[in-house]
Amino acid sequence: MANRAIIGITDWGKTKAQLLDMTARIDAGERLPPADYHLNFASAAQLLAELPPRRLDTLRAIKQRGPASIYAIAKALERNYSNVHADVQKLVEHGLVEKDDAGRVFVPWDDVLVKVNASLLSAA
């Protein structure tokens, strides 16, 4: 069973074609296997604007620590609480982090991969 978040760069044409193919398969009655969660951006610049290194460090710390308060994550990272809180909010918006009933944050994925194809790094 898939339980990965895959972050990457793709163009809308490719994404649209994949979605149309998946829709046709579902409409034909095909049962699709569990799928990974994909978070795609149009460019490396957009990916890095939304997920800069510090935000990825926050994601990594939450993944390593397991369910924890934002305060505990900020303390572990030796960063200002409000900055970590802002990072967590953005990670929640992107579906990479969730909060439990006690308000602790956690990464719901077994693995989080960031894929960047070198040919997509050049400006279009």
N, CA, C and O atoms as a Tinker XYZ file with bonds, in Angstrom:
   496  protein
     1  N      0.852000   -1.183000    0.000000    73     2
     2  CA     0.000000    0.000000    0.000000    64     1     3
     3  C      0.892000    1.238000    0.000000    63     2     4     5
     4  O      1.845000    1.344000    0.771000    81     3
     5  N      0.553000    2.164000   -0.884000    73     3     6
     6  CA     1.338000    3.385000   -1.009000    64     5     7
     7  C      1.061000    4.306000    0.179000    63     6     8     9
     8  O     -0.090000    4.524000    0.558000    81     7
     9  N      2.115000    4.830000    0.744000    73     7    10
    10  CA     1.963000    5.805000    1.819000    64     9    11
    11  C      3.146000    6.760000    1.791000    63    10    12    13
    12  O      3.836000    6.974000    2.787000    81    11
    13  N      3.348000    7.322000    0.610000    73    11    14
    14  CA     4.458000    8.257000    0.443000    64    13    15
    15  C      3.928000    9.589000   -0.060000    63    14    16    17
    16  O      2.932000    9.647000   -0.781000    81    15
    17  N      4.602000   10.642000    0.326000    73    15    18
    18  CA     4.370000   11.958000   -0.254000    64    17    19
    19  C      5.544000   12.216000   -1.185000    63    18    20    21
    20  O      6.703000   12.136000   -0.777000    81    19
    21  N      5.237000   12.524000   -2.429000    73    19    22
    22  CA     6.268000   12.789000   -3.420000    64    21    23
    23  C      6.112000   14.236000   -3.881000    63    22    24    25
    24  O      5.080000   14.623000   -4.429000    81    23
    25  N      7.152000   15.020000   -3.648000    73    23    26
    26  CA     7.161000   16.433000   -3.998000    64    25    27
    27  C      8.017000   16.583000   -5.246000    63    26    28    29
    28  O      9.132000   16.065000   -5.300000    81    27
    29  N      7.508000   17.284000   -6.240000    73    27    30
    30  CA     8.284000   17.408000   -7.458000    64    29    31
    31  C      7.882000   18.580000   -8.314000    63    30    32    33
    32  O      7.124000   19.459000   -7.904000    81    31
    33  N      8.421000   18.564000   -9.531000    73    31    34
    34  CA     8.177000   19.606000  -10.510000    64    33    35
    35  C      7.577000   18.930000  -11.734000    63    34    36    37
    36  O      8.096000   17.922000  -12.214000    81    35
    37  N      6.499000   19.480000  -12.228000    73    35    38
    38  CA     5.881000   18.943000  -13.435000    64    37    39
    39  C      5.149000   20.067000  -14.150000    63    38    40    41
    40  O      4.889000   21.125000  -13.576000    81    39
    41  N      4.825000   19.821000  -15.397000    73    39    42
    42  CA     4.073000   20.833000  -16.133000    64    41    43
    43  C      2.597000   20.438000  -16.157000    63    42    44    45
    44  O      2.253000   19.265000  -16.008000    81    43
    45  N      1.740000   21.426000  -16.346000    73    43    46
    46  CA     0.302000   21.206000  -16.302000    64    45    47
    47  C     -0.145000   20.209000  -17.380000    63    46    48    49
    48  O     -1.045000   19.405000  -17.135000    81    47
    49  N      0.464000   20.251000  -18.556000    73    47    50
    50  CA     0.083000   19.329000  -19.636000    64    49    51
    51  C      0.240000   17.881000  -19.227000    63    50    52    53
    52  O     -0.642000   17.061000  -19.480000    81    51
    53  N      1.357000   17.562000  -18.595000    73    51    54
    54  CA     1.606000   16.185000  -18.150000    64    53    55
    55  C      0.614000   15.794000  -17.046000    63    54    56    57
    56  O      0.058000   14.696000  -17.067000    81    55
    57  N      0.399000   16.684000  -16.100000    73    55    58
    58  CA    -0.532000   16.406000  -15.008000    64    57    59
    59  C     -1.939000   16.202000  -15.550000    63    58    60    61
    60  O     -2.636000   15.276000  -15.134000    81    59
    61  N     -2.360000   17.054000  -16.471000    73    59    62
    62  CA    -3.693000   16.951000  -17.065000    64    61    63
    63  C     -3.863000   15.612000  -17.778000    63    62    64    65
    64  O     -4.901000   14.965000  -17.635000    81    63
    65  N     -2.860000   15.192000  -18.540000    73    63    66
    66  CA    -2.932000   13.920000  -19.259000    64    65    67
    67  C     -3.050000   12.748000  -18.274000    63    66    68    69
    68  O     -3.820000   11.817000  -18.512000    81    67
    69  N     -2.302000   12.792000  -17.188000    73    67    70
    70  CA    -2.373000   11.730000  -16.185000    64    69    71
    71  C     -3.745000   11.684000  -15.527000    63    70    72    73
    72  O     -4.286000   10.603000  -15.295000    81    71
    73  N     -4.308000   12.848000  -15.227000    73    71    74
    74  CA    -5.632000   12.900000  -14.600000    64    73    75
    75  C     -6.717000   12.396000  -15.554000    63    74    76    77
    76  O     -7.623000   11.677000  -15.134000    81    75
    77  N     -6.632000   12.764000  -16.822000    73    75    78
    78  CA    -7.609000   12.280000  -17.806000    64    77    79
    79  C     -7.523000   10.768000  -17.968000    63    78    80    81
    80  O     -8.549000   10.096000  -18.082000    81    79
    81  N     -6.305000   10.228000  -17.978000    73    79    82
    82  CA    -6.116000    8.783000  -18.071000    64    81    83
    83  C     -6.718000    8.082000  -16.856000    63    82    84    85
    84  O     -7.403000    7.069000  -16.993000    81    83
    85  N     -6.461000    8.622000  -15.681000    73    83    86
    86  CA    -6.989000    8.027000  -14.454000    64    85    87
    87  C     -8.522000    8.079000  -14.447000    63    86    88    89
    88  O     -9.177000    7.117000  -14.044000    81    87
    89  N     -9.086000    9.197000  -14.891000    73    87    90
    90  CA   -10.540000    9.343000  -14.949000    64    89    91
    91  C    -11.147000    8.320000  -15.901000    63    90    92    93
    92  O    -12.167000    7.706000  -15.586000    81    91
    93  N    -10.528000    8.137000  -17.057000    73    91    94
    94  CA   -11.023000    7.159000  -18.035000    64    93    95
    95  C    -10.983000    5.749000  -17.454000    63    94    96    97
    96  O    -11.906000    4.961000  -17.663000    81    95
    97  N     -9.924000    5.433000  -16.733000    73    95    98
    98  CA    -9.800000    4.105000  -16.122000    64    97    99
    99  C    -10.873000    3.884000  -15.065000    63    98   100   101
   100  O    -11.455000    2.802000  -14.982000    81    99
   101  N    -11.136000    4.907000  -14.260000    73    99   102
   102  CA   -12.173000    4.811000  -13.233000    64   101   103
   103  C    -13.547000    4.675000  -13.892000    63   102   104   105
   104  O    -14.361000    3.848000  -13.482000    81   103
   105  N    -13.799000    5.501000  -14.923000    73   103   106
   106  CA   -15.076000    5.443000  -15.640000    64   105   107
   107  C    -15.297000    4.066000  -16.267000    63   106   108   109
   108  O    -16.438000    3.624000  -16.400000    81   107
   109  N    -14.219000    3.386000  -16.651000    73   107   110
   110  CA   -14.310000    2.048000  -17.245000    64   109   111
   111  C    -14.500000    0.972000  -16.172000    63   110   112   113
   112  O    -14.608000   -0.211000  -16.493000    81   111
   113  N    -14.542000    1.378000  -14.907000    73   111   114
   114  CA   -14.776000    0.430000  -13.827000    64   113   115
   115  C    -13.524000   -0.193000  -13.240000    63   114   116   117
   116  O    -13.609000   -1.097000  -12.408000    81   115
   117  N    -12.376000    0.278000  -13.659000    73   115   118
   118  CA   -11.122000   -0.273000  -13.141000    64   117   119
   119  C    -10.890000    0.192000  -11.707000    63   118   120   121
   120  O    -11.049000    1.371000  -11.390000    81   119
   121  N    -10.519000   -0.734000  -10.863000    73   119   122
   122  CA   -10.136000   -0.375000   -9.485000    64   121   123
   123  C     -8.663000   -0.021000   -9.488000    63   122   124   125
   124  O     -7.813000   -0.830000   -9.860000    81   123
   125  N     -8.381000    1.176000   -9.078000    73   123   126
   126  CA    -6.988000    1.619000   -9.072000    64   125   127
   127  C     -6.329000    1.268000   -7.740000    63   126   128   129
   128  O     -6.974000    1.319000   -6.692000    81   127
   129  N     -5.051000    0.914000   -7.782000    73   127   130
   130  CA    -4.345000    0.612000   -6.526000    64   129   131
   131  C     -4.165000    1.884000   -5.706000    63   130   132   133
   132  O     -4.266000    2.990000   -6.237000    81   131
   133  N     -3.901000    1.726000   -4.424000    73   131   134
   134  CA    -3.624000    2.918000   -3.599000    64   133   135
   135  C     -2.489000    3.714000   -4.238000    63   134   136   137
   136  O     -1.530000    3.149000   -4.764000    81   135
   137  N     -2.618000    5.005000   -4.180000    73   135   138
   138  CA    -1.635000    5.870000   -4.841000    64   137   139
   139  C     -0.877000    6.711000   -3.824000    63   138   140   141
   140  O     -1.348000    6.959000   -2.714000    81   139
   141  N      0.294000    7.135000   -4.230000    73   139   142
   142  CA     1.074000    8.071000   -3.432000    64   141   143
   143  C      0.422000    9.444000   -3.495000    63   142   144   145
   144  O     -0.350000    9.733000   -4.410000    81   143
   145  N      0.735000   10.287000   -2.517000    73   143   146
   146  CA     0.310000   11.679000   -2.518000    64   145   147
   147  C      1.357000   12.461000   -3.294000    63   146   148   149
   148  O      2.543000   12.403000   -2.971000    81   147
   149  N      0.930000   13.186000   -4.309000    73   147   150
   150  CA     1.852000   13.981000   -5.116000    64   149   151
   151  C      1.591000   15.460000   -4.889000    63   150   152   153
   152  O      0.451000   15.919000   -4.955000    81   151
   153  N      2.648000   16.193000   -4.624000    73   151   154
   154  CA     2.603000   17.647000   -4.510000    64   153   155
   155  C      3.560000   18.190000   -5.559000    63   154   156   157
   156  O      4.779000   18.141000   -5.394000    81   155
   157  N      2.990000   18.706000   -6.637000    73   155   158
   158  CA     3.812000   19.161000   -7.751000    64   157   159
   159  C      3.770000   20.673000   -7.902000    63   158   160   161
   160  O      2.763000   21.326000   -7.627000    81   159
   161  N      4.882000   21.196000   -8.343000    73   159   162
   162  CA     5.024000   22.616000   -8.605000    64   161   163
   163  C      5.420000   22.806000  -10.059000    63   162   164   165
   164  O      5.971000   21.900000  -10.685000    81   163
   165  N      5.136000   23.995000  -10.597000    73   163   166
   166  CA     5.413000   24.280000  -12.000000    64   165   167
   167  C      6.894000   24.500000  -12.286000    63   166   168   169
   168  O      7.343000   24.329000  -13.419000    81   167
   169  N      7.651000   24.880000  -11.259000    73   167   170
   170  CA     9.072000   25.174000  -11.468000    64   169   171
   171  C      9.848000   24.937000  -10.171000    63   170   172   173
   172  O      9.276000   24.848000   -9.085000    81   171
   173  N     11.159000   24.839000  -10.324000    73   171   174
   174  CA    12.023000   24.703000   -9.147000    64   173   175
   175  C     11.914000   25.948000   -8.279000    63   174   176   177
   176  O     11.951000   25.858000   -7.052000    81   175
   177  N     11.782000   27.109000   -8.913000    73   175   178
   178  CA    11.657000   28.359000   -8.154000    64   177   179
   179  C     10.402000   28.329000   -7.288000    63   178   180   181
   180  O     10.442000   28.737000   -6.127000    81   179
   181  N      9.299000   27.856000   -7.835000    73   179   182
   182  CA     8.059000   27.782000   -7.064000    64   181   183
   183  C      8.190000   26.766000   -5.931000    63   182   184   185
   184  O      7.745000   27.029000   -4.814000    81   183
   185  N      8.793000   25.614000   -6.203000    73   183   186
   186  CA     9.004000   24.600000   -5.163000    64   185   187
   187  C      9.823000   25.184000   -4.024000    63   186   188   189
   188  O      9.464000   25.034000   -2.856000    81   187
   189  N     10.917000   25.846000   -4.359000    73   187   190
   190  CA    11.793000   26.407000   -3.326000    64   189   191
   191  C     11.169000   27.601000   -2.604000    63   190   192   193
   192  O     11.516000   27.875000   -1.456000    81   191
   193  N     10.252000   28.315000   -3.264000    73   191   194
   194  CA     9.556000   29.409000   -2.598000    64   193   195
   195  C      8.575000   28.858000   -1.559000    63   194   196   197
   196  O      8.428000   29.423000   -0.476000    81   195
   197  N      7.914000   27.766000   -1.894000    73   195   198
   198  CA     6.943000   27.162000   -0.984000    64   197   199
   199  C      7.587000   26.272000    0.070000    63   198   200   201
   200  O      7.097000   26.168000    1.194000    81   199
   201  N      8.676000   25.642000   -0.301000    73   199   202
   202  CA     9.365000   24.719000    0.611000    64   201   203
   203  C     10.850000   25.036000    0.670000    63   202   204   205
   204  O     11.673000   24.243000    0.212000    81   203
   205  N     11.203000   26.198000    1.235000    73   203   206
   206  CA    12.623000   26.540000    1.356000    64   205   207
   207  C     13.320000   25.587000    2.334000    63   206   208   209
   208  O     12.655000   24.856000    3.068000    81   207
   209  N     14.648000   25.596000    2.343000    73   207   210
   210  CA    15.393000   24.663000    3.196000    64   209   211
   211  C     14.957000   24.643000    4.661000    63   210   212   213
   212  O     14.865000   23.568000    5.254000    81   211
   213  N     14.691000   25.788000    5.249000    73   211   214
   214  CA    14.278000   25.799000    6.673000    64   213   215
   215  C     12.947000   25.090000    6.871000    63   214   216   217
   216  O     12.749000   24.399000    7.870000    81   215
   217  N     12.032000   25.260000    5.917000    73   215   218
   218  CA    10.730000   24.603000    6.017000    64   217   219
   219  C     10.904000   23.086000    5.858000    63   218   220   221
   220  O     10.240000   22.306000    6.540000    81   219
   221  N     11.794000   22.680000    4.961000    73   219   222
   222  CA    12.074000   21.246000    4.809000    64   221   223
   223  C     12.751000   20.694000    6.066000    63   222   224   225
   224  O     12.519000   19.545000    6.441000    81   223
   225  N     13.587000   21.511000    6.718000    73   223   226
   226  CA    14.182000   21.099000    7.996000    64   225   227
   227  C     13.097000   20.886000    9.046000    63   226   228   229
   228  O     13.170000   19.949000    9.841000    81   227
   229  N     12.095000   21.756000    9.045000    73   227   230
   230  CA    10.977000   21.618000    9.981000    64   229   231
   231  C     10.218000   20.329000    9.699000    63   230   232   233
   232  O      9.871000   19.596000   10.626000    81   231
   233  N      9.960000   20.050000    8.432000    73   231   234
   234  CA     9.285000   18.805000    8.043000    64   233   235
   235  C     10.079000   17.595000    8.506000    63   234   236   237
   236  O      9.513000   16.649000    9.054000    81   235
   237  N     11.380000   17.621000    8.288000    73   235   238
   238  CA    12.256000   16.510000    8.693000    64   237   239
   239  C     12.221000   16.323000   10.215000    63   238   240   241
   240  O     12.160000   15.194000   10.702000    81   239
   241  N     12.260000   17.417000   10.953000    73   239   242
   242  CA    12.240000   17.331000   12.421000    64   241   243
   243  C     10.924000   16.737000   12.915000    63   242   244   245
   244  O     10.918000   15.927000   13.842000    81   243
   245  N      9.820000   17.132000   12.306000    73   243   246
   246  CA     8.523000   16.583000   12.702000    64   245   247
   247  C      8.474000   15.095000   12.382000    63   246   248   249
   248  O      7.982000   14.302000   13.185000    81   247
   249  N      8.975000   14.717000   11.225000    73   247   250
   250  CA     8.983000   13.294000   10.820000    64   249   251
   251  C      9.827000   12.472000   11.792000    63   250   252   253
   252  O      9.403000   11.399000   12.221000    81   251
   253  N     10.992000   12.954000   12.135000    73   251   254
   254  CA    11.900000   12.225000   13.024000    64   253   255
   255  C     11.367000   12.131000   14.451000    63   254   256   257
   256  O     11.537000   11.110000   15.117000    81   255
   257  N     10.730000   13.188000   14.910000    73   255   258
   258  CA    10.291000   13.271000   16.303000    64   257   259
   259  C      8.973000   12.554000   16.549000    63   258   260   261
   260  O      8.723000   12.077000   17.656000    81   259
   261  N      8.125000   12.473000   15.523000    73   259   262
   262  CA     6.791000   11.932000   15.725000    64   261   263
   263  C      5.896000   13.010000   16.290000    63   262   264   265
   264  O      6.314000   14.163000   16.399000    81   263
   265  N      4.657000   12.658000   16.658000    73   263   266
   266  CA     3.729000   13.679000   17.142000    64   265   267
   267  C      4.341000   14.515000   18.278000    63   266   268   269
   268  O      4.812000   13.986000   19.285000    81   267
   269  N      4.316000   15.832000   18.077000    73   267   270
   270  CA     4.906000   16.745000   19.058000    64   269   271
   271  C      4.247000   18.109000   18.930000    63   270   272   273
   272  O      3.616000   18.416000   17.918000    81   271
   273  N      4.397000   18.906000   19.947000    73   271   274
   274  CA     3.883000   20.271000   19.888000    64   273   275
   275  C      4.798000   21.111000   19.001000    63   274   276   277
   276  O      5.967000   20.778000   18.804000    81   275
   277  N      4.259000   22.188000   18.479000    73   275   278
   278  CA     5.068000   23.098000   17.677000    64   277   279
   279  C      6.174000   23.683000   18.548000    63   278   280   281
   280  O      7.292000   23.898000   18.079000    81   279
   281  N      5.865000   23.937000   19.804000    73   279   282
   282  CA     6.875000   24.451000   20.737000    64   281   283
   283  C      8.056000   23.476000   20.837000    63   282   284   285
   284  O      9.214000   23.891000   20.795000    81   283
   285  N      7.755000   22.179000   20.969000    73   283   286
   286  CA     8.827000   21.170000   21.078000    64   285   287
   287  C      9.661000   21.117000   19.807000    63   286   288   289
   288  O     10.879000   20.953000   19.867000    81   287
   289  N      9.009000   21.256000   18.659000    73   287   290
   290  CA     9.739000   21.252000   17.381000    64   289   291
   291  C     10.627000   22.496000   17.297000    63   290   292   293
   292  O     11.788000   22.402000   16.898000    81   291
   293  N     10.091000   23.653000   17.667000    73   291   294
   294  CA    10.882000   24.895000   17.638000    64   293   295
   295  C     12.091000   24.777000   18.554000    63   294   296   297
   296  O     13.195000   25.191000   18.197000    81   295
   297  N     11.878000   24.213000   19.729000    73   295   298
   298  CA    12.982000   24.049000   20.676000    64   297   299
   299  C     14.043000   23.097000   20.117000    63   298   300   301
   300  O     15.239000   23.368000   20.224000    81   299
   301  N     13.605000   21.986000   19.522000    73   299   302
   302  CA    14.547000   21.014000   18.949000    64   301   303
   303  C     15.355000   21.630000   17.810000    63   302   304   305
   304  O     16.529000   21.309000   17.627000    81   303
   305  N     14.717000   22.516000   17.048000    73   303   306
   306  CA    15.403000   23.160000   15.925000    64   305   307
   307  C     16.178000   24.410000   16.339000    63   306   308   309
   308  O     16.921000   24.984000   15.543000    81   307
   309  N     15.992000   24.827000   17.609000    73   307   310
   310  CA    16.601000   26.050000   18.112000    64   309   311
   311  C     16.217000   27.250000   17.243000    63   310   312   313
   312  O     17.051000   28.069000   16.859000    81   311
   313  N     14.893000   27.313000   16.948000    73   311   314
   314  CA    14.349000   28.395000   16.135000    64   313   315
   315  C     13.222000   29.086000   16.884000    63   314   316   317
   316  O     12.670000   28.542000   17.840000    81   315
   317  N     12.894000   30.271000   16.446000    73   315   318
   318  CA    11.817000   31.059000   17.018000    64   317   319
   319  C     10.480000   30.344000   16.794000    63   318   320   321
   320  O     10.205000   29.848000   15.701000    81   319
   321  N      9.656000   30.302000   17.848000    73   319   322
   322  CA     8.363000   29.610000   17.778000    64   321   323
   323  C      7.501000   30.133000   16.632000    63   322   324   325
   324  O      6.929000   29.337000   15.886000    81   323
   325  N      7.397000   31.437000   16.477000    73   323   326
   326  CA     6.504000   31.985000   15.452000    64   325   327
   327  C      6.949000   31.606000   14.043000    63   326   328   329
   328  O      6.108000   31.406000   13.167000    81   327
   329  N      8.250000   31.506000   13.810000    73   327   330
   330  CA     8.748000   31.088000   12.498000    64   329   331
   331  C      8.430000   29.618000   12.233000    63   330   332   333
   332  O      8.033000   29.253000   11.126000    81   331
   333  N      8.606000   28.783000   13.245000    73   331   334
   334  CA     8.290000   27.355000   13.092000    64   333   335
   335  C      6.783000   27.178000   12.921000    63   334   336   337
   336  O      6.334000   26.355000   12.123000    81   335
   337  N      6.008000   27.955000   13.674000    73   335   338
   338  CA     4.549000   27.889000   13.547000    64   337   339
   339  C      4.125000   28.229000   12.111000    63   338   340   341
   340  O      3.267000   27.552000   11.544000    81   339
   341  N      4.719000   29.265000   11.527000    73   339   342
   342  CA     4.415000   29.646000   10.142000    64   341   343
   343  C      4.790000   28.521000    9.179000    63   342   344   345
   344  O      4.045000   28.225000    8.245000    81   343
   345  N      5.947000   27.894000    9.408000    73   343   346
   346  CA     6.359000   26.765000    8.571000    64   345   347
   347  C      5.359000   25.621000    8.671000    63   346   348   349
   348  O      4.971000   25.033000    7.661000    81   347
   349  N      4.945000   25.309000    9.895000    73   347   350
   350  CA     3.997000   24.212000   10.109000    64   349   351
   351  C      2.682000   24.511000    9.402000    63   350   352   353
   352  O      2.107000   23.625000    8.770000    81   351
   353  N      2.200000   25.743000    9.501000    73   351   354
   354  CA     0.943000   26.111000    8.844000    64   353   355
   355  C      1.036000   25.877000    7.339000    63   354   356   357
   356  O      0.096000   25.364000    6.731000    81   355
   357  N      2.149000   26.245000    6.746000    73   355   358
   358  CA     2.338000   26.054000    5.304000    64   357   359
   359  C      2.423000   24.561000    4.974000    63   358   360   361
   360  O      1.876000   24.121000    3.963000    81   359
   361  N      3.097000   23.789000    5.810000    73   359   362
   362  CA     3.191000   22.342000    5.595000    64   361   363
   363  C      1.825000   21.673000    5.715000    63   362   364   365
   364  O      1.531000   20.726000    4.986000    81   363
   365  N      0.998000   22.156000    6.623000    73   363   366
   366  CA    -0.374000   21.644000    6.756000    64   365   367
   367  C     -1.164000   21.984000    5.492000    63   366   368   369
   368  O     -1.872000   21.132000    4.955000    81   367
   369  N     -1.045000   23.226000    5.015000    73   367   370
   370  CA    -1.742000   23.643000    3.791000    64   369   371
   371  C     -1.383000   22.755000    2.613000    63   370   372   373
   372  O     -2.228000   22.478000    1.762000    81   371
   373  N     -0.137000   22.309000    2.558000    73   371   374
   374  CA     0.328000   21.474000    1.450000    64   373   375
   375  C      0.057000   19.980000    1.677000    63   374   376   377
   376  O      0.398000   19.159000    0.826000    81   375
   377  N     -0.542000   19.625000    2.798000    73   375   378
   378  CA    -0.879000   18.227000    3.048000    64   377   379
   379  C      0.289000   17.364000    3.485000    63   378   380   381
   380  O      0.205000   16.137000    3.442000    81   379
   381  N      1.380000   17.994000    3.908000    73   379   382
   382  CA     2.562000   17.244000    4.316000    64   381   383
   383  C      2.597000   16.979000    5.813000    63   382   384   385
   384  O      3.313000   16.086000    6.267000    81   383
   385  N      1.835000   17.744000    6.583000    73   383   386
   386  CA     1.779000   17.628000    8.038000    64   385   387
   387  C      0.311000   17.703000    8.445000    63   386   388   389
   388  O     -0.486000   18.398000    7.815000    81   387
   389  N     -0.027000   16.984000    9.496000    73   387   390
   390  CA    -1.378000   17.029000   10.056000    64   389   391
   391  C     -1.278000   17.262000   11.554000    63   390   392   393
   392  O     -0.211000   17.124000   12.152000    81   391
   393  N     -2.419000   17.620000   12.151000    73   391   394
   394  CA    -2.496000   17.789000   13.602000    64   393   395
   395  C     -3.431000   16.733000   14.164000    63   394   396   397
   396  O     -4.463000   16.417000   13.573000    81   395
   397  N     -3.048000   16.185000   15.329000    73   395   398
   398  CA    -3.925000   15.215000   15.982000    64   397   399
   399  C     -4.900000   15.948000   16.902000    63   398   400   401
   400  O     -4.874000   17.176000   16.987000    81   399
   401  N     -5.757000   15.197000   17.588000    73   399   402
   402  CA    -6.776000   15.803000   18.456000    64   401   403
   403  C     -6.177000   16.617000   19.601000    63   402   404   405
   404  O     -6.820000   17.528000   20.123000    81   403
   405  N     -4.947000   16.288000   19.989000    73   403   406
   406  CA    -4.276000   17.014000   21.071000    64   405   407
   407  C     -3.529000   18.247000   20.561000    63   406   408   409
   408  O     -2.906000   18.968000   21.341000    81   407
   409  N     -3.593000   18.489000   19.235000    73   407   410
   410  CA    -2.917000   19.649000   18.668000    64   409   411
   411  C     -1.462000   19.404000   18.318000    63   410   412   413
   412  O     -0.756000   20.322000   17.903000    81   411
   413  N     -1.004000   18.150000   18.487000    73   411   414
   414  CA     0.381000   17.827000   18.117000    64   413   415
   415  C      0.476000   17.654000   16.603000    63   414   416   417
   416  O     -0.465000   17.185000   15.963000    81   415
   417  N      1.598000   18.029000   16.047000    73   415   418
   418  CA     1.808000   17.898000   14.606000    64   417   419
   419  C      2.575000   16.615000   14.313000    63   418   420   421
   420  O      3.405000   16.167000   15.103000    81   419
   421  N      2.271000   16.036000   13.147000    73   419   422
   422  CA     2.953000   14.811000   12.731000    64   421   423
   423  C      2.915000   14.709000   11.213000    63   422   424   425
   424  O      2.093000   15.347000   10.555000    81   423
   425  N      3.814000   13.901000   10.670000    73   423   426
   426  CA     3.858000   13.632000    9.236000    64   425   427
   427  C      3.099000   12.328000    9.016000    63   426   428   429
   428  O      3.501000   11.291000    9.543000    81   427
   429  N      1.994000   12.360000    8.239000    73   427   430
   430  CA     1.184000   11.156000    8.064000    64   429   431
   431  C      1.737000   10.166000    7.039000    63   430   432   433
   432  O      1.116000    9.137000    6.775000    81   431
   433  N      2.875000   10.464000    6.473000    73   431   434
   434  CA     3.458000    9.633000    5.422000    64   433   435
   435  C      4.614000    8.802000    5.957000    63   434   436   437
   436  O      5.375000    9.264000    6.807000    81   435
   437  N      4.746000    7.568000    5.458000    73   435   438
   438  CA     5.884000    6.733000    5.837000    64   437   439
   439  C      7.179000    7.327000    5.301000    63   438   440   441
   440  O      8.233000    7.206000    5.925000    81   439
   441  N      7.091000    7.965000    4.147000    73   439   442
   442  CA     8.275000    8.527000    3.514000    64   441   443
   443  C      7.875000    9.793000    2.764000    63   442   444   445
   444  O      6.763000    9.891000    2.244000    81   443
   445  N      8.779000   10.751000    2.712000    73   443   446
   446  CA     8.574000   11.974000    1.946000    64   445   447
   447  C      9.769000   12.115000    1.013000    63   446   448   449
   448  O     10.916000   12.179000    1.456000    81   447
   449  N      9.485000   12.161000   -0.279000    73   447   450
   450  CA    10.535000   12.264000   -1.288000    64   449   451
   451  C     10.422000   13.595000   -2.009000    63   450   452   453
   452  O      9.322000   14.059000   -2.310000    81   451
   453  N     11.573000   14.208000   -2.286000    73   451   454
   454  CA    11.610000   15.409000   -3.108000    64   453   455
   455  C     12.355000   15.024000   -4.377000    63   454   456   457
   456  O     13.533000   14.668000   -4.334000    81   455
   457  N     11.658000   15.098000   -5.509000    73   455   458
   458  CA    12.249000   14.723000   -6.797000    64   457   459
   459  C     12.414000   15.965000   -7.655000    63   458   460   461
   460  O     11.463000   16.717000   -7.872000    81   459
   461  N     13.627000   16.169000   -8.140000    73   459   462
   462  CA    13.903000   17.300000   -9.028000    64   461   463
   463  C     14.690000   16.761000  -10.218000    63   462   464   465
   464  O     15.805000   16.262000  -10.066000    81   463
   465  N     14.099000   16.868000  -11.394000    73   463   466
   466  CA    14.748000   16.449000  -12.622000    64   465   467
   467  C     15.648000   17.593000  -13.085000    63   466   468   469
   468  O     15.167000   18.709000  -13.281000    81   467
   469  N     16.922000   17.339000  -13.260000    73   467   470
   470  CA    17.877000   18.395000  -13.618000    64   469   471
   471  C     17.483000   19.135000  -14.886000    63   470   472   473
   472  O     17.778000   20.324000  -15.010000    81   471
   473  N     16.827000   18.472000  -15.833000    73   471   474
   474  CA    16.435000   19.146000  -17.074000    64   473   475
   475  C     15.346000   20.179000  -16.839000    63   474   476   477
   476  O     15.148000   21.062000  -17.674000    81   475
   477  N     14.629000   20.089000  -15.712000    73   475   478
   478  CA    13.573000   21.046000  -15.405000    64   477   479
   479  C     14.079000   22.264000  -14.660000    63   478   480   481
   480  O     13.310000   23.192000  -14.409000    81   479
   481  N     15.354000   22.284000  -14.299000    73   479   482
   482  CA    15.895000   23.391000  -13.527000    64   481   483
   483  C     16.165000   24.630000  -14.343000    63   482   484   485
   484  O     16.220000   25.732000  -13.795000    81   483
   485  N     16.335000   24.473000  -15.650000    73   483   486
   486  CA    16.609000   25.650000  -16.465000    64   485   487
   487  C     15.340000   26.467000  -16.653000    63   486   488   489
   488  O     14.233000   25.928000  -16.643000    81   487
   489  N     15.510000   27.755000  -16.823000    73   487   490
   490  CA    14.356000   28.642000  -17.002000    64   489   491
   491  C     13.688000   28.339000  -18.330000    63   490   492   493
   492  O     14.357000   28.110000  -19.338000    81   491
   493  N     12.362000   28.341000  -18.322000    73   491   494
   494  CA    11.620000   28.048000  -19.547000    64   493   495
   495  C     11.307000   29.313000  -20.308000    63   494   496
   496  O     10.684000   29.257000  -21.369000    81   495
